[in-house]
Amino acid sequence: MLSCACGSELGSAIGAFEAGQLPEAARELRFLEARARRFQGHEWARYTLYRGLTEFALGDLERANRFLVPLKREVDRRPETLSDAERGALFAAFRSMGRMPGEP
């Protein structure tokens, strides 16, 4: 499990993702999209991470990239934006998509 989703608007969606309930996670994250535009800092990063990971897990690479690429740029500039586990999940997704620099 990547993290506790307790106390956040994201809690239910992250819980669904971590339980492997990907369609439910996607529904909840898409529902939150308008509100997520007002999120800042770690909350914004977590929304973006889980939205991208969920889209990637569902096979929508174009949509996953729309979320994960800007997040990766931000994490490269400010690693503290995500926890160690969350950064690991982001990097694993990039690696799985063949997008990590210096890797085939």
C-alpha positions as CSV (number, residue, x, y, z in Angstrom):
1,M,0.0,0.0,0.0
2,L,1.3,3.4,-0.9
3,S,-0.2,5.5,1.9
4,C,-3.0,6.1,4.2
5,A,-5.7,8.1,2.5
6,C,-7.4,9.1,5.8
7,G,-8.9,12.5,6.2
8,S,-8.7,13.6,2.6
9,E,-11.2,14.2,-0.2
10,L,-9.1,11.7,-2.0
11,G,-9.5,9.0,0.7
12,S,-12.2,7.0,-0.9
13,A,-10.6,7.1,-4.4
14,I,-7.2,6.1,-3.1
15,G,-8.7,3.3,-1.1
16,A,-10.5,2.0,-4.2
17,F,-7.2,2.2,-6.1
18,E,-5.3,0.4,-3.4
19,A,-8.0,-2.3,-3.2
20,G,-7.7,-2.9,-7.0
21,Q,-11.1,-1.4,-7.7
22,L,-9.9,0.6,-10.6
23,P,-13.2,1.5,-12.3
24,E,-14.5,2.8,-8.9
25,A,-11.2,4.7,-8.3
26,A,-11.4,6.3,-11.8
27,R,-15.0,7.3,-11.3
28,E,-14.2,9.0,-8.0
29,L,-11.1,10.7,-9.3
30,R,-12.9,12.0,-12.4
31,F,-15.7,13.3,-10.2
32,L,-13.1,15.2,-8.1
33,E,-11.4,16.7,-11.1
34,A,-13.0,20.2,-10.9
35,R,-12.3,20.4,-7.2
36,A,-8.8,19.1,-7.7
37,R,-7.9,22.2,-9.7
38,R,-7.9,24.1,-6.4
39,F,-5.7,21.5,-4.6
40,Q,-2.2,22.7,-3.7
41,G,1.0,21.1,-2.7
42,H,0.9,17.5,-1.5
43,E,-2.9,17.2,-2.0
44,W,-2.5,18.3,-5.7
45,A,0.4,15.9,-6.2
46,R,-1.5,13.0,-4.7
47,Y,-4.6,13.6,-6.8
48,T,-2.4,13.8,-9.9
49,L,-0.4,10.7,-9.0
50,Y,-3.4,8.5,-8.3
51,R,-5.3,9.9,-11.3
52,G,-2.4,9.1,-13.6
53,L,-1.8,5.7,-12.0
54,T,-5.4,4.7,-12.3
55,E,-5.6,5.8,-16.0
56,F,-2.4,3.9,-16.7
57,A,-3.7,0.7,-14.9
58,L,-6.9,1.0,-17.0
59,G,-4.8,1.1,-20.2
60,D,-5.3,4.8,-21.1
61,L,-1.7,5.8,-21.6
62,E,-2.6,9.2,-23.2
63,R,-4.7,10.2,-20.2
64,A,-2.1,8.8,-17.8
65,N,0.6,10.9,-19.4
66,R,-1.5,14.0,-19.1
67,F,-1.3,13.6,-15.3
68,L,2.0,11.9,-14.7
69,V,4.3,13.9,-17.0
70,P,3.7,17.3,-15.3
71,L,3.9,15.6,-11.9
72,K,7.2,14.0,-12.8
73,R,8.6,17.4,-13.8
74,E,7.4,18.9,-10.5
75,V,8.9,16.0,-8.5
76,D,12.2,16.3,-10.3
77,R,12.3,20.0,-9.2
78,R,10.9,19.4,-5.7
79,P,11.2,15.8,-4.6
80,E,9.4,16.5,-1.3
81,T,6.2,17.0,-3.2
82,L,5.5,13.3,-2.8
83,S,6.5,10.8,-0.1
84,D,9.2,8.2,-0.8
85,A,6.6,5.6,-1.5
86,E,4.6,7.9,-3.8
87,R,7.7,8.9,-5.7
88,G,8.5,5.2,-6.1
89,A,5.1,4.6,-7.6
90,L,5.5,7.5,-10.0
91,F,8.9,6.3,-11.1
92,A,7.7,2.7,-11.5
93,A,4.9,3.9,-13.7
94,F,7.4,5.9,-15.8
95,R,9.6,2.9,-16.0
96,S,6.7,0.7,-17.1
97,M,5.8,3.2,-19.8
98,G,9.5,3.2,-21.0
99,R,9.8,6.9,-20.1
100,M,12.7,6.8,-17.7
101,P,15.7,8.6,-19.1
102,G,18.6,6.3,-19.8
103,E,16.5,3.2,-19.8
104,P,15.5,1.3,-22.9
